[in-house]
Every structure is written in structure tokens, then in C-alpha cells.
Amino acid sequence: MISNSTLLMENHHITRALSKFTCIDWIYPFHLGTAYILTLFGILALLSRIVPKLTPYHATFGRLFLLFMYYCMGSSLLMFNTGLSLAITIFFIVMLVGITVGWFAIRKHITDMNEKLFYRVGKYLKNKNKPFKGKLDVLFNNERIQILSERSFCQTLFSWKTLHGVCMGIAWFQMAGRVMATNPVENWHGCWARPAYVNEFGELTLVPEVDPSGKFTRTQPGLFVLAILLPLTIITLTIAIVSSYLTSRKANKTLLTS
């Protein structure tokens, strides 16, 4: 058994168990690259709060930070050798909680701000003594600045926007710290581990690379994926076409009756 496992582990590029991938070597540079990129966008998002020229791009930097976070987390599923330490697991939970709370906080801030903006702009436009002659985006921006200037220090500090910044900053640091502490050369040695279990005789046995059950999902993965995605694509497109038609028809009826 030991000699067989040694032969199987001569190739450190891919690890399989029961026809499932647990580790793919080339995923590591992709995972590391997305980690560096999301760390960079996190820095830009933080800088955009204090550098006026970057302020208009704050939301874009934040969205790209989250987007690359998804790819970074997803790729980590195919780099499994020994798992995560307790400390890294705790940091991982802190990051996920920070992103979750931060996202809901900024959505709440945007909703509240939009309600105030539309109320004030609507009130301004209805004022016959002050006829509006200008661009709406300028009016909205001026009202937004006015709303923010009317807040006290405590209102600014204890706000949804500040909560968003704190939570996202903490979440970003979990990745930034990991990136700074990782040596891309020394910390990765390929896919060197193999899943094993204790059999009924109390012997340590390697999990077979190929699933002996012969399930369709294991033996014909391409056909299985096609059997799921093809009907799903057709159904989704059909719903989109019907929904677009009904929405357009409803809008035309509204125009005719108004």
C-alpha cells in the first residue's frame, strides 16, 4: 500500500479521489493572482475615500474587490492538501461577516440617501418661486452635498456608511495580511496529499482515484453537465422572452390609456 501510494504521488499536479478533484496544481497561480488583484482594488477603494480624483470610482473599486474575492475563494476549493488552521479559519469567518454586514450597510445607506434626495429635489422642482434651469445631475449632487454637510460629527461617525467602511476595511485586511505573509515560492509544493480512510480491518487505505460505483455523473461528466445546462439555458431564455414581451405589452397599454 505504501509503495503504491508513493507511485501515485510522483505526479504532484493533480489529486483525485472517487473521480473528484481535490487539488489541481495550476490553480495556485490563478488563486494567488486574484488575491493580489483584490488586495490592490481594496487599497484603491480605501484611497478613493481620501483622494478626491479617485472618489467617483469608489463603487467600481469596491465591486471589483468583491468580484475577484469570489474567484479567489472559488479557486481555493481546488487547492486542498491539509486544510486551514484554526486562526486562518477565524480570520476567514471575520472576512465573510465583514463583507456581509458591510454590503447590507451600504445598501441601507444608499436607500436612505436616495429617499432624501428625491424628496428634496422634488420639493425644489415644485417650488414655482425658484424655476429650475440646469442639469438634474448637478442638482442631485448639490443636494447630496447639502445633506452630508448638515450632519453632525456623531451622525457621521455612527452611520451606515461608516459601518460599511469599517466592515469592508476589516474584511480587506484579512486578505491583505494573508498576501503579505505568503511567500509564493516557498508556501506551495504542489498537490502532495492524498485522502485516506481506515478500513474495516483497521488499516489505513488510500481513497481510490476512480469511483468504482460507475455513476453516470462520474463516468460521463461532459454529458451530465450538458444534460443540466442545455435545458436550463432553454428554459431561462424562454422565460426572458416571455417576460420581455409581457412587460413591453403592459407598457404599451399604459401609454395608450394615459
C-alpha positions in Angstrom: 0.0 0.0 0.0 2.8 2.4 0.9 4.7 1.6 -2.3 1.5 2.1 -4.4 0.8 5.5 -2.8 4.4 6.5 -3.5 3.9 5.7 -7.2 0.6 7.6 -7.3 2.1 10.6 -5.7 5.0 11.0 -8.0 2.8 13.5 -10.0 2.1 16.5 -7.8 0.0 18.3 -10.4 -3.5 16.7 -9.8 -5.1 14.8 -6.9 -8.3 12.9 -7.4 -10.5 10.8 -5.1 -13.5 8.8 -6.3 -13.3 10.7 -9.6 -13.4 14.1 -7.9 -10.7 16.7 -7.9 -9.3 17.8 -4.5 -6.2 19.6 -5.8 -5.1 21.0 -9.2 -1.6 22.5 -9.2 -2.0 25.2 -11.8 -4.9 26.7 -9.8 -2.4 28.1 -7.3 -1.0 30.9 -9.5 -4.6 31.8 -10.5 -5.6 31.9 -6.9 -2.6 33.9 -5.9 -3.1 36.3 -8.8 -6.7 37.0 -7.8 -5.6 37.5 -4.2 -3.1 40.2 -5.3 -5.6 41.9 -7.6 -8.4 42.0 -5.0 -5.9 43.4 -2.4 -5.0 46.1 -4.9 -8.6 47.1 -5.6 -9.2 47.1 -1.8 -6.3 49.7 -1.4 -7.8 51.8 -4.3 -11.2 51.7 -2.7 -9.8 52.9 0.6 -7.7 55.6 -1.1 -10.8 56.8 -3.1 -12.3 58.0 0.2 -9.4 60.4 0.8 -8.2 61.2 -2.8 -10.8 63.4 -4.5 -9.8 62.4 -8.0 -10.5 58.7 -7.2 -13.8 59.3 -5.3 -16.0 58.8 -8.4 -14.5 55.3 -8.8 -15.0 54.1 -5.2 -18.0 51.9 -6.1 -16.2 50.4 -9.1 -13.2 49.6 -7.0 -15.4 48.0 -4.4 -17.3 45.9 -6.9 -14.0 44.7 -8.5 -12.7 43.8 -5.0 -15.8 41.6 -4.3 -15.7 40.1 -7.8 -12.1 38.9 -7.5 -12.9 37.8 -4.0 -15.4 35.3 -5.5 -12.7 33.9 -7.9 -10.1 33.8 -5.1 -12.5 31.9 -2.8 -13.7 29.6 -5.6 -10.2 28.6 -6.7 -9.2 27.8 -3.1 -11.6 24.8 -3.3 -9.2 23.1 -5.7 -6.0 23.6 -3.7 -6.8 21.2 -0.8 -3.9 19.4 0.8 -4.1 19.8 4.6 -6.9 22.3 5.2 -6.9 25.5 7.3 -5.5 26.2 10.7 -7.9 27.4 13.4 -6.5 31.0 13.3 -6.9 31.2 9.5 -10.5 29.8 9.8 -11.4 32.5 12.3 -9.9 35.2 10.0 -11.9 33.7 7.1 -15.1 33.9 9.2 -14.3 37.5 10.2 -13.8 38.4 6.5 -17.1 36.8 5.4 -19.1 38.5 8.2 -17.4 41.9 7.5 -18.3 41.7 3.8 -21.9 40.6 4.6 -22.5 43.4 7.1 -20.6 46.0 5.0 -22.7 45.2 1.9 -26.0 45.5 3.7 -24.9 48.7 5.5 -24.0 50.4 2.2 -27.3 49.3 0.6 -29.2 50.8 3.6 -27.2 54.0 3.3 -27.9 54.3 -0.5 -31.6 53.6 0.0 -31.9 56.2 2.8 -29.9 58.8 0.8 -32.0 58.3 -2.4 -35.2 58.8 -0.4 -33.9 62.1 1.0 -32.5 63.2 -2.4 -35.7 62.5 -4.3 -37.8 64.2 -1.7 -35.6 67.3 -1.6 -35.2 67.5 -5.4 -38.9 67.0 -6.0 -39.7 69.7 -3.5 -37.2 72.1 -5.2 -38.7 71.4 -8.6 -42.2 72.1 -7.4 -41.2 75.4 -6.0 -42.6 77.9 -8.5 -40.6 80.7 -7.0 -37.4 79.0 -8.0 -37.7 77.9 -11.6 -35.1 75.2 -12.3 -32.7 76.0 -15.2 -29.8 73.5 -15.3 -28.8 69.8 -15.3 -30.5 67.3 -13.0 -27.3 65.5 -12.1 -25.8 68.8 -10.8 -28.9 69.4 -8.8 -28.8 65.9 -7.3 -25.1 66.3 -6.5 -25.6 69.7 -4.8 -28.4 68.3 -2.7 -26.3 65.3 -1.7 -23.5 67.6 -0.6 -26.0 69.6 1.3 -27.4 66.6 3.1 -23.9 65.4 4.1 -22.9 68.9 5.3 -25.9 69.1 7.6 -24.8 66.0 9.6 -23.0 66.4 12.9 -19.8 64.5 13.8 -21.7 61.9 15.8 -24.2 61.4 13.0 -21.4 60.9 10.5 -19.5 58.5 12.8 -22.5 56.4 13.8 -23.9 55.9 10.3 -24.5 53.1 7.9 -21.8 54.5 5.6 -19.2 54.4 8.4 -20.2 50.9 9.3 -19.7 49.9 5.7 -16.2 51.3 5.6 -15.2 49.7 8.9 -16.5 46.3 8.0 -15.0 46.3 4.5 -11.7 47.6 5.8 -11.5 44.7 8.3 -12.5 42.2 5.6 -9.9 43.6 3.2 -7.2 43.3 5.8 -7.8 39.6 6.2 -6.8 39.1 2.6 -4.0 41.8 2.6 -2.4 40.2 5.7 -2.6 36.8 4.1 -1.0 38.1 0.9 1.8 39.9 2.8 2.5 36.8 4.9 2.6 34.4 2.0 5.8 33.5 0.1 4.6 32.4 -3.3 7.6 30.3 -3.9 8.1 28.5 -0.5 4.4 28.2 0.6 3.3 25.9 -2.3 4.7 22.4 -3.0 2.1 21.1 -5.4 -0.7 18.6 -4.7 1.2 16.2 -2.3 -1.6 14.9 -0.1 -4.0 12.0 -0.7 -7.3 11.3 1.0 -7.2 8.1 3.1 -9.5 6.2 5.5 -9.4 3.4 8.0 -11.0 0.2 6.6 -12.9 -2.5 8.4 -9.6 -4.2 9.3 -8.2 -1.1 11.0 -5.8 -0.5 8.1 -5.0 3.0 6.6 -6.2 2.8 3.0 -6.0 5.4 0.2 -9.3 6.5 -1.3 -9.5 5.2 -4.9 -8.8 7.8 -7.6 -11.6 6.4 -9.7 -15.2 5.9 -8.3 -15.9 2.2 -8.5 -19.7 2.7 -8.4 -19.7 3.7 -12.1 -22.2 6.5 -11.6 -23.2 8.5 -14.7 -22.1 11.7 -13.1 -18.6 10.3 -12.6 -18.1 8.3 -15.9 -19.7 10.9 -18.2 -19.1 14.3 -16.7 -19.4 16.1 -20.0 -22.8 14.6 -20.8 -24.0 15.2 -17.2 -23.1 19.0 -17.5 -24.7 19.2 -20.9 -27.9 17.5 -19.6 -28.2 20.1 -16.9 -27.1 23.3 -18.7 -28.8 22.8 -22.0 -32.4 22.6 -20.6 -31.6 25.3 -18.1 -30.4 27.6 -20.8 -33.5 27.0 -23.0 -35.9 27.5 -20.0 -34.2 30.7 -18.9 -34.2 32.2 -22.4 -37.9 31.3 -22.8 -38.8 33.0 -19.5 -36.7 36.0 -20.6 -38.5 36.3 -23.9 -42.0 35.8 -22.4 -41.3 38.3 -19.6 -39.9 40.9 -22.0 -42.9 40.5 -24.3 -45.4 40.9 -21.4 -43.6 43.9 -19.9 -43.5 45.6 -23.3 -47.2 44.9 -23.9 -48.1 46.2 -20.5 -46.1 49.4 -21.0 -47.8 50.0 -24.4 -51.3 49.6 -22.8 -50.3 52.1 -20.1 -49.3 54.6 -22.8 -52.5 54.1 -24.8 -54.7 54.6 -21.7 -52.9 57.6 -20.3 
